[in-house]
Amino acid sequence: MKNTNPKVDWFFKKDTAWQEAYQKLRTLVLSCGLTEELKWGHPCYTLDGQNVVLIHGFKDYCALLFHKGVLLTDKKKLLIQQTANVQSARQLRFRHVDEITDNEAIIKSYIREAIKVEKAGLKVEFKKTAEFEMPQEFKLALKTNPKLKKAFESLTPGRQRGYLLHFSSAKQQATREARIRKYTPNILKGKGLED
């Protein structure tokens, strides 16, 4: 296989139920002329430095994640939104290597379309931070703690969204309050949820 990146080889050699499927996906993606890189611990394929598709796996499936999948036409209706909060990326999921082998032409058509989207410079319109739900408990915390309010407003929009999603995903008030207490020191230090 040409154009492989040695920094990524370990991913394809690790013992996993998806090893054969990963190898097949790697061959398919590289045949489309993308550059192989290692990002977020996964093989990521780029065009002129821009992320196009990533290979990753889970317990029940492995997938090609299209970074701007929401912009693809998805004529076959195969793309899956991983969670309700994912705005841009979409996945093609596979439960067995035969699904990849039997659908090579379709998979390549999705990859080629993703490359066209990138070459065209198309951008995903993300929801503004103000459009995300802010739990009442966090509104109260911001209102009663001006330093927290200022620190939160100083965070990047992505970090703000991360906190809002994390806080609002708790079903119980006590859990929301506990999460806010836990992460208040990080917000005051200008850190994101995962920092």
Secondary structure as UniProt FT lines:
FT   HELIX           6..8
FT   HELIX           9..13
FT   TURN            17..18
FT   HELIX           19..30
FT   TURN            31..33
FT   STRAND          35..39
FT   TURN            40..41
FT   STRAND          42..47
FT   TURN            48..49
FT   STRAND          50..57
FT   STRAND          62..66
FT   TURN            67..68
FT   HELIX           69..71
FT   TURN            75..76
FT   TURN            84..85
FT   STRAND          90..94
FT   HELIX           97..101
FT   TURN            102..103
FT   HELIX           104..119
FT   TURN            120..121
FT   HELIX           129..131
FT   HELIX           136..144
FT   HELIX           146..154
FT   HELIX           157..168
FT   HELIX           173..188
FT   TURN            189..190
FT   TURN            193..194
//
